[in-house]
């Protein structure tokens, strides 16, 4: 948590918009303590700084056994938050070499398959009936 805090603090010091949102009581960002470490939260979820997002995605994706983008997002959104997290989850899963190598390829019913089907359907099956 101390690493998250250090990176959050750096982003807070360099990102004026984030600093304004945390300081503005009307926004859903706030500072709160978790296990003795003060962190930035958004609606009771930990705000993940840009520098840790890829690592967070990789860790969850690996330990959830390579879920799809929706399942990864639904799991992450319970404890974490960053803007466009849903898009990042989808993109991460689409770029995962393991997921892509095991993905079932969807193919259109092309002309070759159609001809084979017509031949077997009309040619041999119903000629004897």
C-alpha positions in Angstrom: 0.0 0.0 0.0 2.9 2.4 0.6 3.9 2.0 -3.0 0.4 2.8 -4.2 0.4 5.9 -1.8 3.8 7.1 -3.2 2.6 6.9 -6.8 -0.8 8.4 -5.9 0.9 11.3 -4.2 3.2 11.9 -7.3 0.1 11.9 -9.6 -1.7 14.2 -7.2 1.2 16.6 -7.3 1.5 16.6 -11.1 -2.2 16.3 -12.1 -4.0 19.6 -11.2 -7.4 18.2 -12.2 -7.1 15.2 -9.8 -5.9 17.5 -7.0 -9.0 19.7 -7.5 -11.3 16.7 -7.5 -9.8 15.4 -4.3 -10.0 18.8 -2.6 -13.5 19.4 -3.7 -16.0 17.9 -1.3 -18.7 17.7 -4.0 -16.7 15.2 -6.1 -16.6 11.6 -5.3 -12.9 11.5 -4.7 -11.6 11.6 -1.2 -8.6 10.8 1.0 -9.1 7.9 3.5 -6.9 5.6 5.5 -6.6 1.9 4.7 -4.5 -0.1 7.1 -2.8 3.0 8.3 -2.0 4.3 4.8 -3.8 7.4 3.4 -5.0 6.7 -0.1 -7.2 8.3 -2.7 -10.6 6.7 -3.1 -13.4 7.2 -5.5 -16.8 6.1 -4.2 -15.1 3.8 -1.6 -12.9 2.2 -4.2 -9.1 2.6 -4.5 -8.1 5.0 -7.2 -5.4 3.3 -9.2 -2.8 5.8 -10.6 -1.7 5.5 -14.3 1.7 4.0 -13.4 0.0 1.0 -11.7 -2.9 0.3 -14.1 -1.1 -2.1 -16.4 0.4 -4.0 -13.5 -3.1 -4.2 -11.8 -4.7 -5.5 -15.0 -1.9 -8.1 -15.5 -2.1 -9.3 -11.9 -5.9 -9.7 -11.9 -6.0 -11.1 -15.4 -3.4 -13.8 -14.6 -4.9 -14.8 -11.2 -8.5 -14.9 -12.5 -7.3 -17.4 -15.1 -7.5 -15.1 -18.1 -11.1 -13.9 -18.0 -12.7 -11.9 -20.8 -12.8 -8.1 -20.6 -16.3 -8.0 -19.0 -15.5 -10.4 -16.2 -12.1 -8.7 -15.5 -13.9 -5.3 -15.4 -16.7 -6.5 -13.1 -14.1 -8.0 -10.7 -11.9 -4.9 -10.7 -14.7 -2.4 -10.3 -15.5 -3.9 -6.9 -12.3 -2.6 -5.4 -10.5 -0.3 -7.9 -11.3 2.7 -10.0 -9.8 4.7 -12.8 -11.4 6.6 -15.7 -12.1 4.3 -18.8 -11.3 1.2 -16.8 -13.8 -0.8 -18.8 -12.1 0.1 -22.1 -8.7 -0.7 -20.6 -9.9 -4.2 -19.5 -11.2 -5.0 -23.0 -8.1 -3.8 -24.7 -5.8 -5.7 -22.3 -7.7 -9.0 -22.9 -7.6 -8.5 -26.7 -3.9 -8.0 -26.5 -3.2 -11.0 -24.3 -1.3 -13.6 -26.4 -2.5 -16.5 -24.3 -6.2 -15.5 -24.6 -5.8 -14.9 -28.3 -4.1 -18.2 -28.9 -6.9 -20.1 -27.1 -9.8 -18.1 -28.6 -12.2 -19.9 -30.9 -12.2 -18.2 -34.2 -15.6 -17.4 -35.6 -15.9 -17.9 -39.3 -18.6 -16.9 -41.7 -20.4 -19.7 -43.5 -18.3 -19.2 -46.7 -19.1 -20.4 -50.2 -16.9 -23.5 -49.9 -18.8 -24.8 -46.8 -22.1 -23.9 -48.5 -21.2 -26.0 -51.6 -20.1 -28.9 -49.4 -23.4 -28.7 -47.5 -25.5 -28.5 -50.6 -23.7 -31.4 -52.2 -24.1 -33.7 -49.2 -27.7 -32.5 -48.6 -29.0 -32.8 -52.2 -26.5 -35.2 -53.7 -26.4 -38.3 -51.5 -28.9 -38.0 -48.7 -32.2 -37.4 -50.5 -31.5 -39.1 -53.8 -32.4 -42.5 -52.5 -35.7 -41.5 -50.7 
